[in-house]
Amino acid sequence: MKVFVYIVKCVDNSLYTGISKNLKNRLWQHNNSKLVAKSLRGKLPVVLVYSETHKTMGEALKRESEIKSWRREKKLKLINSLH
């Protein structure tokens, strides 16, 4: 099973970190659905700026928690490491 850990950039320039088994569908939900995460309300649309895959939900949850604990600057370094 593939589980994605992802970071999206919001319209207000904030960053949101999440996990999903279906990244494409989750991004659509963030931008088009009433099932939007509470922390994203009023910050739409979002744009995917980073993603990575993990083999298990447990691994993905640990990584999501790790990234969420970081300050913005460290998240930006991770995002910019792709470019």
C-alpha positions as CSV (number, residue, x, y, z in Angstrom):
1,M,0.0,0.0,0.0
2,K,1.2,3.5,-0.8
3,V,0.5,6.3,1.6
4,F,1.4,9.9,0.7
5,V,2.6,12.6,3.1
6,Y,2.1,15.9,1.4
7,I,2.4,19.7,1.8
8,V,0.1,22.2,0.2
9,K,0.5,25.9,-0.1
10,C,-2.6,27.9,0.7
11,V,-3.8,31.1,-0.9
12,D,-2.7,33.0,2.2
13,N,0.8,31.5,1.8
14,S,0.5,29.2,4.8
15,L,1.5,25.5,4.5
16,Y,-0.7,22.5,5.4
17,T,0.7,19.0,5.9
18,G,-1.5,15.9,5.5
19,I,-1.6,12.3,4.6
20,S,-3.7,10.3,2.1
21,K,-3.9,7.0,0.3
22,N,-5.2,8.8,-2.8
23,L,-3.4,12.1,-3.2
24,K,-5.1,13.2,-6.4
25,N,-8.5,12.7,-4.8
26,R,-7.5,14.4,-1.5
27,L,-6.3,17.5,-3.4
28,W,-9.6,17.6,-5.2
29,Q,-11.4,17.4,-1.9
30,H,-9.4,20.2,-0.4
31,N,-10.3,22.5,-3.3
32,N,-13.8,21.4,-4.3
33,S,-15.5,19.7,-1.4
34,K,-17.4,20.7,1.7
35,L,-15.2,18.0,3.4
36,V,-12.3,20.5,3.7
37,A,-10.1,20.3,6.7
38,K,-11.1,22.9,9.3
39,S,-7.6,24.4,9.2
40,L,-8.0,25.1,5.5
41,R,-11.3,26.9,5.6
42,G,-10.9,30.3,4.1
43,K,-7.5,29.5,2.7
44,L,-8.5,27.9,-0.6
45,P,-7.4,27.1,-3.2
46,V,-4.4,25.0,-2.3
47,V,-1.5,23.9,-4.5
48,L,0.6,20.8,-4.0
49,V,4.2,21.8,-3.3
50,Y,5.7,18.5,-1.9
51,S,4.8,14.9,-1.5
52,E,6.6,11.6,-0.6
53,T,5.4,8.0,-0.4
54,H,5.5,5.5,2.4
55,K,4.8,1.8,2.5
56,T,2.6,1.8,5.6
57,M,0.1,4.1,7.3
58,G,2.2,3.9,10.5
59,E,5.3,5.2,8.7
60,A,3.3,8.0,7.0
61,L,1.7,9.1,10.3
62,K,5.1,9.3,12.0
63,R,6.5,11.4,9.1
64,E,3.4,13.6,9.0
65,S,3.8,14.3,12.7
66,E,7.5,15.0,12.3
67,I,6.9,17.5,9.5
68,K,4.0,19.2,11.4
69,S,6.4,19.8,14.3
70,W,8.8,21.7,12.2
71,R,8.9,25.5,11.8
72,R,8.0,27.0,8.5
73,E,11.6,27.6,7.5
74,K,12.5,23.9,7.8
75,K,9.4,22.9,5.7
76,L,10.4,25.4,3.0
77,K,13.9,23.8,2.9
78,L,12.3,20.4,2.4
79,I,10.1,21.8,-0.4
80,N,13.0,23.6,-2.0
81,S,15.2,20.4,-1.9
82,L,13.1,19.2,-4.9
83,H,14.1,22.1,-7.1
